[in-house]
């Protein structure tokens, strides 16, 4: 009997990390097939290696190619680790392509991190999947209420937790052991603007000067020229050269798997990165920065009741924030076997004799023709889920797209040269791991 297979559809390094980790939790004995959607944020080899989950098979595809893919149709489970609009596009189109089949894959989707904005936007586009994973009891409650109000089955929402919460519990460094380590987890677009990002880096450098016996790590996400879920216009790798004073010897730029960096972290600092939840789960003191305000635009308002809001002045004064236990529990932190309910739901859907109903997203041509139609066209598909001629590269539209791709490749090469000529020497200079 051939091995059971679980397919993960992803469009960025962050979403691959979530989707692949979900796959391991849902079906640990299955072969793992990766489908990366071609686009601006398709992950690079370096980004995939950093995440550390190696699929059994791997392909880069378009949405139109996915719809007609027989190997995808034969998978046992399909995890859609994608933007909400892309999930809707594929739920609609795959639903039509798979209609009438005796057997189709179980579809799973969810969110790669905390849901602090556009909850309704994202949730309605994910409606119609067999399982919509909620990363906490808090999320599960509001997702179910929203689905109930619009007539979507609330039982498709399954409470779990972020799949990459793990690692050994935190132990402070002992006498004569490693130095106390503060890790700042950067984000590509929070805060925005060169001045704000440079000011944040200056504060980290000032902390390193104030505590010469500490290590201060700047945990980087991507190389300049690499794309991630969000665009990083002013990477810290370049900003470090613009510090007002010389960078202290104990300030280091680091790449690497977040879990491995947390293994040597004693204080995690961020504006609103999901890394904060990983850190809290392990019992590591965690600070959510307030220096730019507590604002929806920064996402740190999500942590309002956590007890972990702090400024750089607080950290300079020795603050080591720990989350409020009730708040942490509501966010799925510290939960044992959080994917048990999801595995049980999958087993129920697989039970002998159960025929899965057709995939039916909330947005249909009858309910939201303009919205759905626009999303389908963006992915090169028509209302019936068939590839549009333009998606095959024909006509003026094809020539325009080819020109855009040439410009994009040219820009990518320039950014790569920046990385090779400026960033690599900087990383070596500051002793990055």
MOUR-V125025 format. One record per residue. RES is the residue in one small letter. SS is DSSP state (H for helix, E for strand, C for the rest). PSI is psi in degrees with one decimal (NA if undefined). Layout:
# MOUR-V125025
res=RES ss=SS psi=PSI
res=RES ss=SS psi=PSI
This chain:
# MOUR-V125025
res=x ss=C psi=129.9
res=x ss=C psi=151.7
res=x ss=C psi=147.3
res=x ss=C psi=149.7
res=x ss=E psi=142.9
res=x ss=E psi=128.2
res=x ss=E psi=137.8
res=x ss=E psi=123.6
res=x ss=E psi=120.7
res=x ss=E psi=152.0
res=x ss=C psi=8.2
res=x ss=C psi=168.7
res=x ss=H psi=-39.8
res=x ss=H psi=-42.6
res=x ss=H psi=-31.0
res=x ss=H psi=-42.3
res=x ss=H psi=-45.6
res=x ss=H psi=-50.7
res=x ss=H psi=-42.4
res=x ss=H psi=-38.5
res=x ss=H psi=-38.1
res=x ss=H psi=-43.8
res=x ss=H psi=-42.8
res=x ss=H psi=-34.8
res=x ss=H psi=-40.2
res=x ss=H psi=-40.8
res=x ss=C psi=71.6
res=x ss=C psi=-21.9
res=x ss=C psi=1.3
res=x ss=C psi=151.6
res=x ss=E psi=143.8
res=x ss=E psi=118.1
res=x ss=E psi=128.0
res=x ss=E psi=130.0
res=x ss=E psi=112.2
res=x ss=E psi=122.8
res=x ss=E psi=130.4
res=x ss=C psi=134.6
res=x ss=C psi=-171.0
res=x ss=C psi=-37.4
res=x ss=C psi=15.6
res=x ss=C psi=126.4
res=x ss=C psi=149.0
res=x ss=C psi=170.6
res=x ss=H psi=-41.2
res=x ss=H psi=-42.6
res=x ss=H psi=-41.4
res=x ss=H psi=-40.7
res=x ss=H psi=-36.4
res=x ss=H psi=-37.8
res=x ss=H psi=-39.9
res=x ss=C psi=7.3
res=x ss=C psi=114.5
res=x ss=C psi=118.3
res=x ss=C psi=160.6
res=x ss=C psi=-34.3
res=x ss=E psi=158.7
res=x ss=E psi=134.2
res=x ss=E psi=150.2
res=x ss=E psi=126.6
res=x ss=E psi=168.7
res=x ss=C psi=166.4
res=x ss=H psi=-39.2
res=x ss=H psi=-37.8
res=x ss=H psi=-34.9
res=x ss=H psi=-38.4
res=x ss=H psi=-36.3
res=x ss=C psi=12.4
res=x ss=C psi=114.7
res=x ss=H psi=-32.3
res=x ss=H psi=-38.5
res=x ss=H psi=-41.9
res=x ss=H psi=-24.9
res=x ss=C psi=-6.4
res=x ss=C psi=155.7
res=x ss=C psi=-38.6
res=x ss=E psi=141.2
res=x ss=E psi=118.5
res=x ss=E psi=119.7
res=x ss=E psi=93.9
res=x ss=E psi=72.4
res=x ss=C psi=166.1
res=x ss=C psi=149.6
res=x ss=H psi=-42.2
res=x ss=H psi=-34.6
res=x ss=H psi=-36.8
res=x ss=H psi=-46.6
res=x ss=H psi=-45.6
res=x ss=H psi=-45.9
res=x ss=H psi=-34.9
res=x ss=H psi=-42.1
res=x ss=H psi=-51.9
res=x ss=H psi=-42.3
res=x ss=H psi=-35.0
res=x ss=H psi=-41.4
res=x ss=H psi=-41.3
res=x ss=H psi=-32.8
res=x ss=H psi=-5.5
res=x ss=C psi=136.8
res=x ss=C psi=-10.5
res=x ss=C psi=144.9
res=x ss=C psi=-29.2
res=x ss=C psi=139.7
res=x ss=C psi=162.2
res=x ss=C psi=154.8
res=x ss=E psi=130.5
res=x ss=E psi=140.2
res=x ss=E psi=138.1
res=x ss=E psi=179.6
res=x ss=E psi=-159.2
res=x ss=C psi=143.7
res=x ss=C psi=-10.0
res=x ss=C psi=-156.4
res=x ss=C psi=143.9
res=x ss=C psi=93.3
res=x ss=C psi=-2.3
res=x ss=C psi=159.1
res=x ss=C psi=41.8
res=x ss=H psi=-44.6
res=x ss=H psi=-44.0
res=x ss=H psi=-52.4
res=x ss=H psi=-37.1
res=x ss=H psi=-42.7
res=x ss=H psi=-31.0
res=x ss=H psi=-19.4
res=x ss=H psi=-12.6
res=x ss=C psi=137.6
res=x ss=C psi=-17.8
res=x ss=C psi=153.9
res=x ss=C psi=-37.9
res=x ss=E psi=129.2
res=x ss=E psi=107.2
res=x ss=E psi=132.3
res=x ss=E psi=131.2
res=x ss=C psi=2.5
res=x ss=C psi=165.6
res=x ss=H psi=-36.6
res=x ss=H psi=-49.0
res=x ss=H psi=-43.3
res=x ss=H psi=-42.2
res=x ss=H psi=-47.1
res=x ss=H psi=-31.0
res=x ss=H psi=-45.6
res=x ss=H psi=-39.7
res=x ss=H psi=-42.5
res=x ss=H psi=-45.4
res=x ss=H psi=-44.2
res=x ss=H psi=-39.8
res=x ss=H psi=-22.4
res=x ss=H psi=9.0
res=x ss=C psi=16.8
res=x ss=C psi=141.2
res=x ss=C psi=113.0
res=x ss=H psi=-18.1
res=x ss=H psi=-10.4
res=x ss=H psi=-17.8
res=x ss=E psi=125.5
res=x ss=E psi=124.2
res=x ss=E psi=132.7
res=x ss=C psi=-129.8
res=x ss=C psi=169.0
res=x ss=C psi=131.1
res=x ss=C psi=-16.2
res=x ss=C psi=16.0
res=x ss=C psi=114.9
res=x ss=C psi=-156.0
res=x ss=C psi=167.9
res=x ss=C psi=146.1
res=x ss=C psi=148.2
res=x ss=C psi=135.8
res=x ss=C psi=123.2
res=x ss=C psi=152.2
res=x ss=C psi=138.2
res=x ss=C psi=173.4
res=x ss=C psi=131.2
res=x ss=C psi=3.5
res=x ss=C psi=-155.9
res=x ss=C psi=157.5
res=x ss=C psi=152.6
res=x ss=C psi=132.5
res=x ss=E psi=123.5
res=x ss=E psi=128.1
res=x ss=E psi=125.0
res=x ss=E psi=117.8
res=x ss=E psi=110.9
res=x ss=C psi=161.4
res=x ss=C psi=143.2
res=x ss=C psi=-33.8
res=x ss=C psi=11.2
res=x ss=C psi=117.6
res=x ss=C psi=164.1
res=x ss=C psi=153.4
res=x ss=C psi=138.5
res=x ss=H psi=-43.3
res=x ss=H psi=-45.2
res=x ss=H psi=-41.1
res=x ss=H psi=-38.1
res=x ss=H psi=-38.6
res=x ss=H psi=-39.8
res=x ss=H psi=-41.7
res=x ss=H psi=-37.4
res=x ss=H psi=-39.9
res=x ss=H psi=-38.3
res=x ss=H psi=-41.9
res=x ss=H psi=-39.2
res=x ss=H psi=-38.2
res=x ss=H psi=-40.6
res=x ss=H psi=-39.1
res=x ss=H psi=-36.8
res=x ss=H psi=-31.6
res=x ss=C psi=77.0
res=x ss=C psi=-15.9
res=x ss=C psi=-4.0
res=x ss=C psi=157.4
res=x ss=E psi=135.7
res=x ss=E psi=112.4
res=x ss=E psi=133.1
res=x ss=E psi=102.6
res=x ss=E psi=109.7
res=x ss=C psi=154.7
res=x ss=C psi=-45.4
res=x ss=C psi=158.5
res=x ss=C psi=148.9
res=x ss=C psi=131.7
res=x ss=C psi=-22.7
res=x ss=C psi=141.1
res=x ss=C psi=150.0
res=x ss=C psi=-163.1
res=x ss=C psi=-37.3
res=x ss=C psi=152.8
res=x ss=C psi=133.5
res=x ss=C psi=101.6
res=x ss=C psi=-30.9
res=x ss=C psi=80.6
res=x ss=C psi=143.6
res=x ss=H psi=-25.0
res=x ss=H psi=-31.4
res=x ss=H psi=-35.5
res=x ss=H psi=-27.2
res=x ss=H psi=-26.2
res=x ss=H psi=-10.9
res=x ss=H psi=11.9
res=x ss=C psi=143.3
res=x ss=C psi=-39.2
res=x ss=C psi=177.0
res=x ss=C psi=140.5
res=x ss=C psi=134.4
res=x ss=C psi=153.9
res=x ss=C psi=-24.4
res=x ss=C psi=11.6
res=x ss=E psi=122.8
res=x ss=E psi=142.8
res=x ss=E psi=130.3
res=x ss=E psi=144.5
res=x ss=C psi=-169.3
res=x ss=C psi=168.3
res=x ss=C psi=131.9
res=x ss=H psi=-39.3
res=x ss=H psi=-39.2
res=x ss=H psi=-35.7
res=x ss=H psi=-38.7
res=x ss=H psi=-23.8
res=x ss=C psi=-25.4
res=x ss=C psi=22.8
res=x ss=C psi=136.9
res=x ss=C psi=-14.6
res=x ss=E psi=115.8
res=x ss=E psi=129.8
res=x ss=E psi=135.0
res=x ss=E psi=167.0
res=x ss=C psi=-50.6
res=x ss=C psi=22.7
res=x ss=C psi=147.6
res=x ss=C psi=-20.1
res=x ss=H psi=-26.2
res=x ss=H psi=-40.5
res=x ss=H psi=-37.4
res=x ss=H psi=-43.3
res=x ss=H psi=-47.6
res=x ss=H psi=-39.5
res=x ss=H psi=-34.5
res=x ss=C psi=-2.6
res=x ss=C psi=14.2
res=x ss=C psi=132.5
res=x ss=E psi=135.9
res=x ss=E psi=128.3
res=x ss=E psi=128.6
res=x ss=E psi=113.0
res=x ss=E psi=137.9
res=x ss=C psi=3.0
res=x ss=C psi=-27.8
res=x ss=C psi=12.9
res=x ss=C psi=162.4
res=x ss=C psi=104.3
res=x ss=C psi=145.5
res=x ss=C psi=-35.1
res=x ss=C psi=-26.1
res=x ss=C psi=-11.9
res=x ss=C psi=-6.4
res=x ss=H psi=-9.1
res=x ss=H psi=-22.9
res=x ss=H psi=-29.5
res=x ss=H psi=16.7
res=x ss=C psi=-41.4
res=x ss=C psi=11.6
res=x ss=C psi=-23.5
res=x ss=C psi=7.2
res=x ss=C psi=6.8
res=x ss=E psi=132.7
res=x ss=E psi=155.9
res=x ss=C psi=169.4
res=x ss=H psi=-34.2
res=x ss=H psi=-41.0
res=x ss=H psi=-42.3
res=x ss=H psi=-37.3
res=x ss=H psi=-27.7
res=x ss=C psi=2.9
res=x ss=C psi=9.3
res=x ss=C psi=138.2
res=x ss=C psi=76.9
res=x ss=C psi=142.8
res=x ss=C psi=144.2
res=x ss=C psi=150.8
res=x ss=C psi=128.7
res=x ss=H psi=-40.8
res=x ss=H psi=-41.5
res=x ss=H psi=-44.9
res=x ss=H psi=-42.6
res=x ss=H psi=-38.3
res=x ss=H psi=-21.5
res=x ss=C psi=6.6
res=x ss=C psi=9.5
res=x ss=C psi=131.8
res=x ss=C psi=7.1
res=x ss=C psi=134.8
res=x ss=C psi=134.5
res=x ss=C psi=60.7
res=x ss=C psi=-12.3
res=x ss=C psi=10.6
res=x ss=H psi=-43.8
res=x ss=H psi=-37.8
res=x ss=H psi=-41.2
res=x ss=H psi=-37.8
res=x ss=H psi=-38.8
res=x ss=H psi=-40.7
res=x ss=H psi=-44.9
res=x ss=H psi=-38.7
res=x ss=H psi=-41.6
res=x ss=H psi=-22.7
res=x ss=H psi=-8.7
res=x ss=C psi=146.7
res=x ss=C psi=131.3
res=x ss=C psi=-10.8
res=x ss=C psi=122.4
res=x ss=C psi=121.2
res=x ss=C psi=137.2
res=x ss=C psi=162.0
res=x ss=C psi=148.2
res=x ss=C psi=128.3
res=x ss=C psi=95.3
res=x ss=C psi=160.5
res=x ss=C psi=-41.6
res=x ss=C psi=115.6
res=x ss=C psi=168.6
res=x ss=C psi=-27.2
res=x ss=C psi=-33.3
res=x ss=C psi=-34.8
res=x ss=C psi=60.8
res=x ss=H psi=-39.6
res=x ss=H psi=-44.6
res=x ss=H psi=-51.0
res=x ss=H psi=-43.1
res=x ss=H psi=-39.4
res=x ss=H psi=-43.7
res=x ss=H psi=-43.2
res=x ss=H psi=-44.7
res=x ss=H psi=-38.1
res=x ss=H psi=-30.6
res=x ss=C psi=11.1
res=x ss=C psi=29.3
res=x ss=E psi=152.1
res=x ss=C psi=-176.3
res=x ss=C psi=-24.5
res=x ss=C psi=5.9
res=x ss=C psi=13.9
res=x ss=C psi=151.0
res=x ss=E psi=133.5
res=x ss=C psi=149.3
res=x ss=H psi=-38.7
res=x ss=H psi=-30.2
res=x ss=H psi=-17.7
res=x ss=H psi=2.0
res=x ss=C psi=8.5
res=x ss=C psi=160.2
res=x ss=H psi=-174.3
res=x ss=H psi=-38.7
res=x ss=H psi=-40.9
res=x ss=H psi=-39.7
res=x ss=H psi=-39.4
res=x ss=H psi=-44.4
res=x ss=H psi=-37.8
res=x ss=H psi=-40.2
res=x ss=H psi=-41.6
res=x ss=H psi=-41.7
res=x ss=H psi=-37.7
res=x ss=H psi=-43.1
res=x ss=H psi=-42.5
res=x ss=H psi=-42.0
res=x ss=H psi=-38.8
res=x ss=H psi=-44.0
res=x ss=H psi=-38.8
res=x ss=H psi=-38.9
res=x ss=H psi=-39.1
res=x ss=H psi=-42.8
res=x ss=H psi=-35.2
res=x ss=H psi=-41.4
res=x ss=H psi=-38.5
res=x ss=H psi=-45.2
res=x ss=H psi=-43.2
res=x ss=H psi=-40.5
res=x ss=H psi=-29.8
res=x ss=H psi=-45.2
res=x ss=H psi=-46.9
res=x ss=H psi=-47.3
res=x ss=H psi=-35.5
res=x ss=H psi=-43.0
res=x ss=H psi=-41.9
res=x ss=H psi=-39.0
res=x ss=H psi=-42.1
res=x ss=C psi=9.0
res=x ss=C psi=39.9
res=x ss=C psi=146.9
res=x ss=C psi=NA
